[in-house]
Amino acid sequence: MNRVADAAGGSRAYQQIVDAVERELASGVLRPGDRLPSEREMVARYGVSRATVREALRVLEHSGLVKSRHGDRSGPLLLDPAGGPLSDTLERIVRLHGCTAGELVGYRMMLESTANQLAAGLRTEEQLAAMHASLAAMRAAIERGAEEFGAADFDFHELVAEASRNTLIQYSLRAARQAALVQIEDKIVRADDERAQMEESLRHHEIVFAAIEAGDGERAASIARHSIFAYYRDYLDEAERAALASLCADENPFLTVSS
């Protein structure tokens, strides 16, 4: 971090601090979970006034890059550059523009299928091993309940998205899942047989993994579309079901796999 000129037009100075933090995040010098220097240290390091540092921190916090508390001696906490802000923006769009459940489900179908297809061609052996371990965690979590199973399920999807090697897809998927959780999941009544539902979900994930491991991108993509549509179809109106069914016009991959 370099010293900046605390010009009379202080906005230029605080923006230089913001730009410096963003550059170091982009380059990997700073990472989510790191701490920025304390306010006093930043004043000395940048050669600016306390008011300029506070304005820079306010801008960084408003953009979702840091979380700071006045007087925190450990310094502002750096957040994930895309996770929170992107999720908040998507939820706001869904809420203010009246996006329907069908729009959210279709968005997820397209994103998940693309992530699966890319992962099938780009995954490494290390990533396959991590996915396999995640499936084992899901299998074990069935005995411990839906909350632990859901966490393991989330981890599997994150690993697949990471294997797609597309950061935009990875973060967009995370935001889409969160938006669906807020807008749709609270309307879904918990299944009478929760264990059966978890076992069926695990089976779907195992089929996805097999396709990714085999490098069969088309099959991996098809599984995602069919699986998401099957899960949400009863909560969509007739017109939305008909529209999204067109994304599942290929052969249902679950009908070609024995139980």
C-alpha positions in Angstrom: 0.0 0.0 0.0 1.4 3.4 -1.0 1.0 6.9 0.5 -1.5 9.0 -1.4 -1.9 12.8 -1.6 -4.6 14.1 0.8 -5.6 16.8 -1.6 -8.1 19.6 -0.8 -10.6 17.7 -2.8 -10.4 14.7 -0.4 -12.5 12.5 -2.7 -9.5 11.9 -4.8 -7.4 10.7 -1.9 -10.1 8.3 -0.5 -10.7 6.9 -4.0 -6.9 6.2 -4.3 -7.2 4.1 -1.1 -10.2 2.3 -2.4 -8.4 1.6 -5.7 -5.3 0.3 -3.9 -7.4 -2.2 -1.8 -9.2 -3.4 -4.9 -5.9 -3.9 -6.8 -4.4 -5.9 -4.0 -7.6 -8.1 -3.8 -7.5 -8.7 -7.6 -3.8 -9.6 -7.5 -4.1 -11.9 -4.5 -1.9 -9.8 -2.2 -5.1 -9.5 0.0 -7.6 -12.2 0.4 -11.1 -12.5 1.9 -10.7 -13.0 5.6 -7.6 -10.8 5.8 -7.6 -7.7 7.9 -6.8 -4.2 6.7 -4.6 -2.1 9.0 -6.4 -0.2 11.8 -7.7 3.3 11.1 -4.7 4.9 12.8 -2.2 2.7 10.9 -3.9 3.5 7.6 -3.6 7.3 8.4 0.1 6.8 8.9 0.6 4.5 5.9 -1.3 6.5 3.4 -0.3 9.9 4.7 -3.9 11.1 4.8 -6.4 12.4 7.4 -8.5 10.2 9.6 -11.6 11.6 7.7 -10.2 10.4 4.4 -9.5 6.9 5.7 -13.1 6.8 7.1 -14.5 7.8 3.8 -12.5 5.2 2.0 -13.7 2.5 4.5 -17.3 3.7 4.1 -17.1 3.3 0.3 -15.4 -0.2 0.6 -18.1 -1.3 3.1 -20.9 0.0 1.0 -19.6 -2.0 -1.9 -19.4 -5.1 0.2 -15.7 -5.5 0.2 -15.0 -4.9 4.0 -16.8 -5.1 7.3 -15.6 -2.6 9.8 -16.6 -1.5 13.3 -15.5 1.8 14.8 -12.7 1.3 17.2 -12.0 -2.2 16.1 -8.2 -2.6 16.8 -7.9 -5.6 14.6 -8.8 -3.6 11.5 -11.6 -4.0 8.9 -12.3 -7.5 7.7 -12.0 -8.2 4.0 -15.0 -10.0 2.5 -15.5 -12.1 -0.6 -15.5 -9.5 -3.4 -18.5 -11.0 -5.2 -20.4 -13.3 -2.9 -22.5 -11.0 -0.7 -23.0 -8.0 -3.1 -24.0 -10.2 -6.0 -26.5 -12.2 -3.9 -27.9 -9.0 -2.5 -28.3 -7.5 -6.0 -30.0 -10.6 -7.4 -32.4 -10.9 -4.4 -33.2 -7.2 -4.9 -33.9 -7.7 -8.6 -36.1 -10.7 -7.8 -38.0 -8.8 -5.2 -38.4 -5.4 -6.9 -39.0 -6.6 -10.4 -41.4 -9.4 -9.4 -39.5 -12.3 -10.9 -41.5 -15.5 -10.8 -40.5 -18.9 -9.4 -40.3 -20.1 -12.9 -37.7 -17.5 -13.9 -35.5 -18.4 -10.9 -35.8 -22.1 -11.6 -35.0 -21.6 -15.3 -32.0 -19.5 -14.4 -30.7 -22.2 -12.1 -31.3 -24.9 -14.7 -29.2 -23.0 -17.3 -26.4 -22.1 -14.9 -26.1 -25.6 -13.2 -26.2 -27.4 -16.5 -23.5 -25.2 -18.0 -21.3 -25.6 -14.9 -21.7 -29.4 -15.1 -20.8 -29.5 -18.8 -17.7 -27.4 -18.3 -16.6 -29.3 -15.2 -16.8 -32.6 -17.1 -14.2 -31.4 -19.5 -12.0 -29.3 -17.2 -12.0 -31.1 -13.8 -8.7 -32.3 -12.4 -8.1 -35.5 -10.5 -7.8 -33.5 -7.3 -11.2 -32.0 -7.9 -12.7 -35.4 -8.7 -11.3 -36.6 -5.4 -12.8 -33.7 -3.5 -16.2 -34.3 -5.2 -16.0 -38.0 -4.2 -15.3 -37.0 -0.6 -18.2 -34.6 -0.7 -20.6 -37.4 -1.8 -19.3 -39.5 1.1 -20.1 -36.6 3.5 -23.6 -36.4 2.0 -24.1 -40.2 2.5 -23.0 -39.9 6.1 -25.1 -36.8 6.7 -28.3 -38.7 5.9 -28.1 -40.3 9.4 -27.7 -36.8 11.0 -30.5 -34.9 9.4 -31.4 -32.4 6.7 -29.3 -29.5 7.9 -25.9 -31.4 7.7 -27.1 -33.0 4.4 -27.8 -29.6 3.0 -24.4 -28.3 3.9 -22.7 -31.3 2.2 -25.0 -30.8 -0.8 -23.9 -27.2 -1.1 -20.3 -28.2 -0.9 -20.7 -30.6 -3.8 -22.3 -27.9 -6.0 -19.5 -25.5 -5.1 -16.8 -28.0 -6.1 -18.5 -28.6 -9.5 -18.8 -24.8 -10.1 -15.2 -24.4 -9.2 -14.2 -27.1 -11.6 -16.0 -25.2 -14.4 -13.1 -22.7 -14.2 -15.6 -19.9 -14.7 -15.6 -17.5 -11.8 -18.7 -15.7 -13.1 -20.7 -18.9 -13.2 -19.5 -19.9 -9.8 -20.6 -16.7 -8.1 -23.8 -16.4 -10.2 -24.8 -19.9 -9.1 -24.2 -19.1 -5.5 -26.4 -16.0 -5.8 -29.1 -17.9 -7.7 -29.2 -20.6 -5.1 -29.6 -18.0 -2.3 -32.3 -16.2 -4.2 -34.2 -19.4 -4.8 -33.9 -20.3 -1.1 -35.4 -16.9 -0.1 -38.1 -16.8 -2.7 -39.1 -20.5 -3.2 -37.8 -22.8 -0.5 -39.9 -21.2 2.3 -43.0 -22.2 0.2 -42.0 -25.8 0.0 -43.4 -28.0 2.7 -40.9 -30.4 4.2 -41.2 -33.9 2.7 -43.1 -36.5 4.7 -40.3 -38.9 4.2 -37.2 -36.7 4.6 -34.8 -39.6 4.5 -36.2 -40.8 1.2 -35.8 -37.3 -0.3 -32.2 -37.1 0.8 -31.4 -40.6 -0.6 -33.0 -39.6 -3.9 -30.9 -36.4 -3.9 -27.7 -38.3 -3.2 -28.5 -40.7 -6.1 -28.9 -37.7 -8.4 -25.5 -36.3 -7.3 -23.8 -39.7 -7.7 -25.1 -39.8 -11.3 -23.8 -36.3 -11.9 -20.4 -37.2 -10.5 -20.2 -40.3 -12.7 -20.9 -38.2 -15.8 -18.3 -35.6 -14.8 -15.8 -38.3 -14.0 -16.4 -39.9 -17.4 -16.0 -36.5 -19.1 -19.6 -36.7 -20.5 -20.5 -33.1 -20.5 -23.8 -33.4 -22.3 -25.1 -36.0 -19.9 -23.9 -34.0 -16.9 -25.7 -30.9 -18.2 -28.9 -32.9 -18.9 -28.9 -34.3 -15.4 -28.8 -30.8 -13.9 -31.7 -29.6 -16.0 -33.9 -32.7 -15.3 -33.1 -32.8 -11.6 -33.9 -29.1 -10.9 -37.0 -29.2 -13.0 -38.3 -32.4 -11.2 -37.7 -30.9 -7.8 -39.5 -27.6 -8.5 -42.1 -28.5 -11.1 -45.0 -28.9 -8.6 -44.5 -25.4 -7.3 -44.7 -23.8 -10.7 -47.9 -22.7 -12.5 -48.9 -24.5 -15.7 -47.4 -22.0 -18.1 -44.1 -22.0 -16.4 -44.0 -25.8 -16.3 -44.6 -26.0 -20.0 -41.9 -23.4 -20.8 -39.3 -25.0 -18.6 -40.1 -28.5 -19.9 -38.7 -27.4 -23.2 -35.3 -27.3 -21.5 -35.8 -31.0 -20.7 -36.7 -32.2 -24.2 -33.9 -34.7 -24.3 -34.1 -38.2 -22.8 -34.5 -38.2 -19.0 -31.1 -39.4 -17.8 -32.6 -40.9 -14.6 -34.7 -43.3 -16.6 -31.6 -44.9 -18.1 -30.0 -45.6 -14.7 -31.1 -48.4 -12.5 -32.1 -47.6 -9.0 
